[in-house]
């Protein structure tokens, strides 16, 4: 998941800054990957982007969560899962 998200940011965002943070809280691990790139319209991309659909599907299969927020100021991808799922 992390590798795919970073690859997407490098390939499509034209960003000058990409950050990755990880936090363990109680029995969950949380990831946030953000960039300051050009962003995209999430609703338009979801119709054609199998990669994003697959990422969400994989997280759902293991009981995790996956969320994407994007604007002209950049993109933020967050996902989390139970540590026992790792």
DOLUMTOR-461261 format. One record per residue: x, y, z of N, C-alpha, C, CB in turn; residue in three letters; residue number from 1. Coordinates in steps of 0.02 Angstrom, whole numbers. Glycine has a CB too. Layout:
% residues N
@n_px = X | n_py = Y | n_pz = Z | ca_px = X | ca_py = Y | ca_pz = Z | c_px = X | c_py = Y | c_pz = Z | cb_px = X | cb_py = Y | cb_pz = Z | rest = ala | nr = NUM
...
This chain:
% residues 86
@n_px = 41 | n_py = -59 | n_pz = 0 | ca_px = 0 | ca_py = 0 | ca_pz = 0 | c_px = 43 | c_py = 63 | c_pz = 0 | cb_px = -47 | cb_py = 0 | cb_pz = 60 | rest = unk | nr = 1
@n_px = 92 | n_py = 65 | n_pz = 45 | ca_px = 135 | ca_py = 124 | ca_pz = 50 | c_px = 175 | c_py = 134 | c_pz = -14 | cb_px = 182 | cb_py = 117 | cb_pz = 110 | rest = unk | nr = 2
@n_px = 204 | n_py = 80 | n_pz = -39 | ca_px = 244 | ca_py = 84 | ca_pz = -100 | c_px = 201 | c_py = 109 | c_pz = -159 | cb_px = 275 | cb_py = 16 | cb_pz = -117 | rest = unk | nr = 3
@n_px = 141 | n_py = 83 | n_pz = -165 | ca_px = 97 | ca_py = 102 | ca_pz = -220 | c_px = 76 | c_py = 176 | c_pz = -214 | cb_px = 35 | cb_py = 57 | cb_pz = -221 | rest = unk | nr = 4
@n_px = 62 | n_py = 198 | n_pz = -154 | ca_px = 43 | ca_py = 268 | ca_pz = -143 | c_px = 100 | c_py = 315 | c_pz = -159 | cb_px = 19 | cb_py = 279 | cb_pz = -71 | rest = unk | nr = 5
@n_px = 160 | n_py = 298 | n_pz = -135 | ca_px = 219 | ca_py = 339 | ca_pz = -150 | c_px = 233 | c_py = 340 | c_pz = -225 | cb_px = 280 | cb_py = 314 | cb_pz = -112 | rest = unk | nr = 6
@n_px = 228 | n_py = 283 | n_pz = -257 | ca_px = 238 | ca_py = 280 | ca_pz = -329 | c_px = 189 | c_py = 325 | c_pz = -366 | cb_px = 232 | cb_py = 207 | cb_pz = -354 | rest = unk | nr = 7
@n_px = 125 | n_py = 323 | n_pz = -346 | ca_px = 75 | ca_py = 366 | ca_pz = -378 | c_px = 92 | c_py = 440 | c_pz = -369 | cb_px = 5 | cb_py = 352 | cb_pz = -349 | rest = unk | nr = 8
@n_px = 114 | n_py = 458 | n_pz = -309 | ca_px = 133 | ca_py = 528 | ca_pz = -296 | c_px = 191 | c_py = 549 | c_pz = -340 | cb_px = 150 | cb_py = 539 | cb_pz = -222 | rest = unk | nr = 9
@n_px = 242 | n_py = 506 | n_pz = -345 | ca_px = 300 | ca_py = 522 | ca_pz = -386 | c_px = 282 | c_py = 526 | c_pz = -460 | cb_px = 355 | cb_py = 471 | cb_pz = -375 | rest = unk | nr = 10
@n_px = 240 | n_py = 481 | n_pz = -482 | ca_px = 224 | ca_py = 474 | ca_pz = -553 | c_px = 176 | c_py = 528 | c_pz = -578 | cb_px = 195 | cb_py = 406 | cb_pz = -566 | rest = unk | nr = 11
@n_px = 126 | n_py = 546 | n_pz = -537 | ca_px = 71 | ca_py = 588 | ca_pz = -562 | c_px = 66 | c_py = 657 | c_pz = -532 | cb_px = 8 | cb_py = 553 | cb_pz = -551 | rest = unk | nr = 12
@n_px = 92 | n_py = 669 | n_pz = -473 | ca_px = 76 | ca_py = 730 | ca_pz = -436 | c_px = 117 | c_py = 791 | c_pz = -456 | cb_px = 85 | cb_py = 718 | cb_pz = -364 | rest = unk | nr = 13
@n_px = 176 | n_py = 781 | n_pz = -484 | ca_px = 222 | ca_py = 837 | ca_pz = -496 | c_px = 235 | c_py = 875 | c_pz = -431 | cb_px = 193 | cb_py = 885 | cb_pz = -550 | rest = unk | nr = 14
@n_px = 243 | n_py = 839 | n_pz = -377 | ca_px = 253 | ca_py = 869 | ca_pz = -311 | c_px = 326 | c_py = 885 | c_pz = -299 | cb_px = 227 | cb_py = 822 | cb_pz = -257 | rest = unk | nr = 15
@n_px = 337 | n_py = 936 | n_pz = -257 | ca_px = 406 | ca_py = 951 | ca_pz = -235 | c_px = 417 | c_py = 926 | c_pz = -164 | cb_px = 419 | cb_py = 1027 | cb_pz = -239 | rest = unk | nr = 16
@n_px = 363 | n_py = 904 | n_pz = -131 | ca_px = 369 | ca_py = 879 | ca_pz = -63 | c_px = 319 | c_py = 821 | c_pz = -53 | cb_px = 355 | cb_py = 936 | cb_pz = -11 | rest = unk | nr = 17
@n_px = 344 | n_py = 766 | n_pz = -26 | ca_px = 302 | ca_py = 709 | ca_pz = -8 | c_px = 321 | c_py = 689 | c_pz = 63 | cb_px = 311 | cb_py = 649 | cb_pz = -59 | rest = unk | nr = 18
@n_px = 270 | n_py = 681 | n_pz = 105 | ca_px = 285 | ca_py = 661 | ca_pz = 174 | c_px = 248 | c_py = 596 | c_pz = 190 | cb_px = 264 | cb_py = 716 | cb_pz = 224 | rest = unk | nr = 19
@n_px = 279 | n_py = 557 | n_pz = 234 | ca_px = 251 | ca_py = 494 | ca_pz = 257 | c_px = 254 | c_py = 494 | c_pz = 333 | cb_px = 289 | cb_py = 433 | cb_pz = 227 | rest = unk | nr = 20
@n_px = 197 | n_py = 481 | n_pz = 364 | ca_px = 198 | ca_py = 475 | ca_pz = 437 | c_px = 161 | c_py = 411 | c_pz = 456 | cb_px = 164 | cb_py = 536 | cb_pz = 471 | rest = unk | nr = 21
@n_px = 182 | n_py = 383 | n_pz = 512 | ca_px = 153 | ca_py = 321 | ca_pz = 537 | c_px = 145 | c_py = 328 | c_pz = 612 | cb_px = 198 | cb_py = 258 | cb_pz = 519 | rest = unk | nr = 22
@n_px = 88 | n_py = 306 | n_pz = 637 | ca_px = 75 | ca_py = 310 | ca_pz = 709 | c_px = 43 | c_py = 245 | c_pz = 732 | cb_px = 30 | cb_py = 370 | cb_pz = 725 | rest = unk | nr = 23
@n_px = 65 | n_py = 221 | n_pz = 788 | ca_px = 34 | ca_py = 162 | ca_pz = 819 | c_px = -4 | c_py = 187 | c_pz = 879 | cb_px = 88 | cb_py = 107 | cb_pz = 838 | rest = unk | nr = 24
@n_px = -67 | n_py = 170 | n_pz = 880 | ca_px = -110 | ca_py = 192 | ca_pz = 935 | c_px = -155 | c_py = 134 | c_pz = 954 | cb_px = -152 | cb_py = 255 | cb_pz = 915 | rest = unk | nr = 25
@n_px = -151 | n_py = 115 | n_pz = 1017 | ca_px = -187 | ca_py = 57 | ca_pz = 1042 | c_px = -171 | c_py = -3 | c_pz = 998 | cb_px = -264 | cb_py = 71 | cb_pz = 1043 | rest = unk | nr = 26
@n_px = -218 | n_py = -33 | n_pz = 965 | ca_px = -203 | ca_py = -93 | ca_pz = 925 | c_px = -206 | c_py = -79 | c_pz = 850 | cb_px = -252 | cb_py = -148 | cb_pz = 943 | rest = unk | nr = 27
@n_px = -199 | n_py = -15 | n_pz = 830 | ca_px = -202 | ca_py = 3 | ca_pz = 759 | c_px = -138 | c_py = 38 | c_pz = 738 | cb_px = -263 | cb_py = 47 | cb_pz = 745 | rest = unk | nr = 28
@n_px = -124 | n_py = 32 | n_pz = 674 | ca_px = -69 | ca_py = 68 | ca_pz = 643 | c_px = -99 | c_py = 114 | c_pz = 590 | cb_px = -15 | cb_py = 20 | cb_pz = 612 | rest = unk | nr = 29
@n_px = -80 | n_py = 178 | n_pz = 592 | ca_px = -107 | ca_py = 229 | ca_pz = 548 | c_px = -51 | c_py = 256 | c_pz = 503 | cb_px = -140 | cb_py = 286 | cb_pz = 589 | rest = unk | nr = 30
@n_px = -66 | n_py = 264 | n_pz = 440 | ca_px = -19 | ca_py = 292 | ca_pz = 391 | c_px = -51 | c_py = 354 | c_pz = 360 | cb_px = 1 | cb_py = 240 | cb_pz = 337 | rest = unk | nr = 31
@n_px = -10 | n_py = 405 | n_pz = 347 | ca_px = -32 | ca_py = 464 | ca_pz = 310 | c_px = 24 | c_py = 481 | c_pz = 261 | cb_px = -48 | cb_py = 524 | cb_pz = 357 | rest = unk | nr = 32
@n_px = 6 | n_py = 484 | n_pz = 197 | ca_px = 53 | ca_py = 505 | ca_pz = 145 | c_px = 23 | c_py = 566 | c_pz = 112 | cb_px = 67 | cb_py = 447 | cb_pz = 93 | rest = unk | nr = 33
@n_px = 61 | n_py = 620 | n_pz = 112 | ca_px = 38 | ca_py = 684 | ca_pz = 85 | c_px = 88 | c_py = 711 | c_pz = 35 | cb_px = 25 | cb_py = 735 | cb_pz = 141 | rest = unk | nr = 34
@n_px = 62 | n_py = 746 | n_pz = -14 | ca_px = 106 | ca_py = 781 | ca_pz = -62 | c_px = 78 | c_py = 850 | c_pz = -75 | cb_px = 114 | cb_py = 740 | cb_pz = -128 | rest = unk | nr = 35
@n_px = 120 | n_py = 893 | n_pz = -103 | ca_px = 98 | ca_py = 960 | ca_pz = -121 | c_px = 90 | c_py = 967 | c_pz = -197 | cb_px = 147 | cb_py = 1013 | cb_pz = -94 | rest = unk | nr = 36
@n_px = 72 | n_py = 913 | n_pz = -229 | ca_px = 66 | ca_py = 912 | ca_pz = -302 | c_px = 2 | c_py = 943 | c_pz = -328 | cb_px = 71 | cb_py = 842 | cb_pz = -326 | rest = unk | nr = 37
@n_px = -11 | n_py = 929 | n_pz = -391 | ca_px = -67 | ca_py = 961 | ca_pz = -426 | c_px = -136 | c_py = 934 | c_pz = -406 | cb_px = -59 | cb_py = 953 | cb_pz = -500 | rest = unk | nr = 38
@n_px = -139 | n_py = 878 | n_pz = -373 | ca_px = -203 | ca_py = 850 | ca_pz = -352 | c_px = -245 | c_py = 825 | c_pz = -410 | cb_px = -241 | cb_py = 902 | cb_pz = -313 | rest = unk | nr = 39
@n_px = -304 | n_py = 801 | n_pz = -394 | ca_px = -349 | ca_py = 775 | ca_pz = -446 | c_px = -419 | c_py = 772 | c_pz = -416 | cb_px = -327 | cb_py = 705 | cb_pz = -472 | rest = unk | nr = 40
@n_px = -469 | n_py = 764 | n_pz = -458 | ca_px = -538 | ca_py = 758 | ca_pz = -435 | c_px = -551 | c_py = 685 | c_pz = -419 | cb_px = -588 | cb_py = 784 | cb_pz = -489 | rest = unk | nr = 41
@n_px = -556 | n_py = 670 | n_pz = -355 | ca_px = -561 | ca_py = 601 | ca_pz = -331 | c_px = -621 | c_py = 565 | c_pz = -362 | cb_px = -567 | cb_py = 600 | cb_pz = -255 | rest = unk | nr = 42
@n_px = -678 | n_py = 597 | n_pz = -366 | ca_px = -738 | ca_py = 564 | ca_pz = -392 | c_px = -730 | c_py = 546 | c_pz = -466 | cb_px = -799 | cb_py = 609 | cb_pz = -383 | rest = unk | nr = 43
@n_px = -697 | n_py = 588 | n_pz = -505 | ca_px = -686 | ca_py = 573 | ca_pz = -576 | c_px = -637 | c_py = 515 | c_pz = -584 | cb_px = -660 | cb_py = 635 | cb_pz = -613 | rest = unk | nr = 44
@n_px = -585 | n_py = 515 | n_pz = -545 | ca_px = -533 | ca_py = 464 | ca_pz = -550 | c_px = -560 | c_py = 396 | c_pz = -529 | cb_px = -473 | cb_py = 483 | cb_pz = -507 | rest = unk | nr = 45
@n_px = -604 | n_py = 392 | n_pz = -480 | ca_px = -628 | ca_py = 328 | ca_pz = -455 | c_px = -663 | c_py = 287 | c_pz = -509 | cb_px = -675 | cb_py = 340 | cb_pz = -397 | rest = unk | nr = 46
@n_px = -691 | n_py = 320 | n_pz = -558 | ca_px = -727 | ca_py = 283 | ca_pz = -610 | c_px = -680 | c_py = 244 | c_pz = -656 | cb_px = -769 | cb_py = 332 | cb_pz = -652 | rest = unk | nr = 47
@n_px = -619 | n_py = 267 | n_pz = -664 | ca_px = -573 | ca_py = 237 | ca_pz = -712 | c_px = -510 | c_py = 208 | c_pz = -681 | cb_px = -554 | cb_py = 287 | cb_pz = -763 | rest = unk | nr = 48
@n_px = -495 | n_py = 226 | n_pz = -619 | ca_px = -431 | ca_py = 207 | ca_pz = -589 | c_px = -437 | c_py = 142 | c_pz = -550 | cb_px = -405 | cb_py = 263 | cb_pz = -542 | rest = unk | nr = 49
@n_px = -420 | n_py = 87 | n_pz = -581 | ca_px = -422 | ca_py = 22 | ca_pz = -547 | c_px = -374 | c_py = 18 | c_pz = -488 | cb_px = -408 | cb_py = -34 | cb_pz = -595 | rest = unk | nr = 50
@n_px = -318 | n_py = 52 | n_pz = -493 | ca_px = -269 | ca_py = 51 | ca_pz = -439 | c_px = -298 | c_py = 76 | c_pz = -373 | cb_px = -209 | cb_py = 92 | cb_pz = -457 | rest = unk | nr = 51
@n_px = -334 | n_py = 132 | n_pz = -376 | ca_px = -365 | ca_py = 159 | ca_pz = -315 | c_px = -419 | c_py = 113 | c_pz = -289 | cb_px = -393 | cb_py = 229 | cb_pz = -328 | rest = unk | nr = 52
@n_px = -459 | n_py = 86 | n_pz = -334 | ca_px = -511 | ca_py = 38 | ca_pz = -314 | c_px = -480 | c_py = -23 | c_pz = -281 | cb_px = -554 | cb_py = 17 | cb_pz = -375 | rest = unk | nr = 53
@n_px = -427 | n_py = -48 | n_pz = -310 | ca_px = -393 | ca_py = -107 | ca_pz = -282 | c_px = -363 | c_py = -93 | c_pz = -213 | cb_px = -339 | cb_py = -131 | cb_pz = -329 | rest = unk | nr = 54
@n_px = -335 | n_py = -33 | n_pz = -205 | ca_px = -305 | ca_py = -15 | ca_pz = -140 | c_px = -359 | c_py = -15 | c_pz = -86 | cb_px = -270 | cb_py = 54 | cb_pz = -144 | rest = unk | nr = 55
@n_px = -415 | n_py = 17 | n_pz = -101 | ca_px = -470 | ca_py = 19 | ca_pz = -53 | c_px = -497 | c_py = -52 | c_pz = -40 | cb_px = -528 | cb_py = 64 | cb_pz = -78 | rest = unk | nr = 56
@n_px = -503 | n_py = -91 | n_pz = -91 | ca_px = -529 | ca_py = -159 | ca_pz = -84 | c_px = -483 | c_py = -202 | c_pz = -40 | cb_px = -537 | cb_py = -192 | cb_pz = -153 | rest = unk | nr = 57
@n_px = -417 | n_py = -195 | n_pz = -51 | ca_px = -370 | ca_py = -234 | ca_pz = -10 | c_px = -374 | c_py = -215 | c_pz = 63 | cb_px = -299 | cb_py = -224 | cb_pz = -36 | rest = unk | nr = 58
@n_px = -381 | n_py = -150 | n_pz = 78 | ca_px = -386 | ca_py = -129 | ca_pz = 147 | c_px = -451 | c_py = -153 | c_pz = 178 | cb_px = -380 | cb_py = -52 | cb_pz = 152 | rest = unk | nr = 59
@n_px = -505 | n_py = -150 | n_pz = 141 | ca_px = -570 | ca_py = -174 | ca_pz = 166 | c_px = -567 | c_py = -248 | c_pz = 181 | cb_px = -625 | cb_py = -159 | cb_pz = 114 | rest = unk | nr = 60
@n_px = -534 | n_py = -287 | n_pz = 139 | ca_px = -529 | ca_py = -359 | ca_pz = 149 | c_px = -496 | c_py = -378 | c_pz = 215 | cb_px = -489 | cb_py = -390 | cb_pz = 92 | rest = unk | nr = 61
@n_px = -450 | n_py = -337 | n_pz = 239 | ca_px = -416 | ca_py = -352 | ca_pz = 302 | c_px = -445 | c_py = -313 | c_pz = 361 | cb_px = -342 | cb_py = -338 | cb_pz = 296 | rest = unk | nr = 62
@n_px = -502 | n_py = -280 | n_pz = 349 | ca_px = -535 | ca_py = -243 | ca_pz = 403 | c_px = -506 | c_py = -174 | c_pz = 415 | cb_px = -533 | cb_py = -282 | cb_pz = 465 | rest = unk | nr = 63
@n_px = -468 | n_py = -149 | n_pz = 367 | ca_px = -437 | ca_py = -83 | ca_pz = 374 | c_px = -479 | c_py = -28 | c_pz = 343 | cb_px = -368 | cb_py = -82 | cb_pz = 343 | rest = unk | nr = 64
@n_px = -452 | n_py = 31 | n_pz = 342 | ca_px = -486 | ca_py = 88 | ca_pz = 311 | c_px = -439 | c_py = 121 | c_pz = 262 | cb_px = -510 | cb_py = 139 | cb_pz = 365 | rest = unk | nr = 65
@n_px = -467 | n_py = 155 | n_pz = 213 | ca_px = -428 | ca_py = 189 | ca_pz = 161 | c_px = -466 | c_py = 251 | c_pz = 140 | cb_px = -415 | cb_py = 142 | cb_pz = 99 | rest = unk | nr = 66
@n_px = -431 | n_py = 308 | n_pz = 138 | ca_px = -464 | ca_py = 370 | ca_pz = 119 | c_px = -416 | c_py = 413 | c_pz = 79 | cb_px = -489 | cb_py = 408 | cb_pz = 181 | rest = unk | nr = 67
@n_px = -443 | n_py = 446 | n_pz = 27 | ca_px = -405 | ca_py = 492 | ca_pz = -14 | c_px = -440 | c_py = 559 | c_pz = -15 | cb_px = -396 | cb_py = 465 | cb_pz = -86 | rest = unk | nr = 68
@n_px = -402 | n_py = 612 | n_pz = -3 | ca_px = -426 | ca_py = 681 | ca_pz = -10 | c_px = -377 | c_py = 716 | c_pz = -55 | cb_px = -434 | cb_py = 717 | cb_pz = 60 | rest = unk | nr = 69
@n_px = -403 | n_py = 751 | n_pz = -105 | ca_px = -359 | ca_py = 785 | ca_pz = -152 | c_px = -388 | c_py = 852 | c_pz = -172 | cb_px = -347 | cb_py = 741 | cb_pz = -214 | rest = unk | nr = 70
@n_px = -344 | n_py = 899 | n_pz = -184 | ca_px = -364 | ca_py = 965 | ca_pz = -208 | c_px = -305 | c_py = 993 | c_pz = -247 | cb_px = -384 | cb_py = 1013 | cb_pz = -149 | rest = unk | nr = 71
@n_px = -311 | n_py = 1054 | n_pz = -271 | ca_px = -256 | ca_py = 1085 | ca_pz = -307 | c_px = -195 | c_py = 1097 | c_pz = -263 | cb_px = -279 | cb_py = 1151 | cb_pz = -338 | rest = unk | nr = 72
@n_px = -205 | n_py = 1092 | n_pz = -197 | ca_px = -150 | ca_py = 1102 | ca_pz = -150 | c_px = -114 | c_py = 1037 | c_pz = -134 | cb_px = -176 | cb_py = 1133 | cb_pz = -85 | rest = unk | nr = 73
@n_px = -137 | n_py = 980 | n_pz = -161 | ca_px = -103 | ca_py = 917 | ca_pz = -149 | c_px = -151 | c_py = 861 | c_pz = -132 | cb_px = -53 | cb_py = 925 | cb_pz = -95 | rest = unk | nr = 74
@n_px = -122 | n_py = 803 | n_pz = -117 | ca_px = -161 | ca_py = 743 | ca_pz = -103 | c_px = -140 | c_py = 714 | c_pz = -37 | cb_px = -153 | cb_py = 692 | cb_pz = -160 | rest = unk | nr = 75
@n_px = -189 | n_py = 689 | n_pz = 0 | ca_px = -178 | ca_py = 656 | ca_pz = 65 | c_px = -210 | c_py = 587 | c_pz = 62 | cb_px = -206 | cb_py = 699 | cb_pz = 124 | rest = unk | nr = 76
@n_px = -170 | n_py = 536 | n_pz = 72 | ca_px = -194 | ca_py = 468 | ca_pz = 74 | c_px = -184 | c_py = 442 | c_pz = 145 | cb_px = -158 | cb_py = 422 | cb_pz = 21 | rest = unk | nr = 77
@n_px = -238 | n_py = 419 | n_pz = 175 | ca_px = -231 | ca_py = 391 | ca_pz = 243 | c_px = -262 | c_py = 321 | c_pz = 243 | cb_px = -266 | cb_py = 436 | cb_pz = 296 | rest = unk | nr = 78
@n_px = -230 | n_py = 278 | n_pz = 280 | ca_px = -256 | ca_py = 210 | ca_pz = 288 | c_px = -234 | c_py = 183 | c_pz = 355 | cb_px = -233 | cb_py = 164 | cb_pz = 231 | rest = unk | nr = 79
@n_px = -273 | n_py = 137 | n_pz = 381 | ca_px = -257 | ca_py = 107 | ca_pz = 445 | c_px = -280 | c_py = 35 | c_pz = 446 | cb_px = -289 | cb_py = 148 | cb_pz = 503 | rest = unk | nr = 80
@n_px = -252 | n_py = -2 | n_pz = 494 | ca_px = -271 | ca_py = -72 | ca_pz = 502 | c_px = -253 | c_py = -94 | c_pz = 572 | cb_px = -236 | cb_py = -117 | cb_pz = 449 | rest = unk | nr = 81
@n_px = -285 | n_py = -147 | n_pz = 594 | ca_px = -267 | ca_py = -177 | ca_pz = 657 | c_px = -196 | c_py = -205 | c_pz = 652 | cb_px = -318 | cb_py = -232 | cb_pz = 678 | rest = unk | nr = 82
@n_px = -158 | n_py = -198 | n_pz = 704 | ca_px = -90 | ca_py = -223 | ca_pz = 703 | c_px = -89 | c_py = -298 | c_pz = 693 | cb_px = -53 | cb_py = -205 | cb_pz = 767 | rest = unk | nr = 83
@n_px = -138 | n_py = -334 | n_pz = 719 | ca_px = -140 | ca_py = -406 | ca_pz = 710 | c_px = -152 | c_py = -425 | c_pz = 636 | cb_px = -196 | cb_py = -436 | cb_pz = 754 | rest = unk | nr = 84
@n_px = -174 | n_py = -376 | n_pz = 595 | ca_px = -184 | ca_py = -389 | ca_pz = 523 | c_px = -120 | c_py = -385 | c_pz = 484 | cb_px = -234 | cb_py = -340 | cb_pz = 495 | rest = unk | nr = 85
@n_px = -68 | n_py = -355 | n_pz = 513 | ca_px = -6 | ca_py = -343 | ca_pz = 478 | c_px = 33 | c_py = -408 | c_pz = 470 | cb_px = 36 | cb_py = -292 | cb_pz = 514 | rest = unk | nr = 86
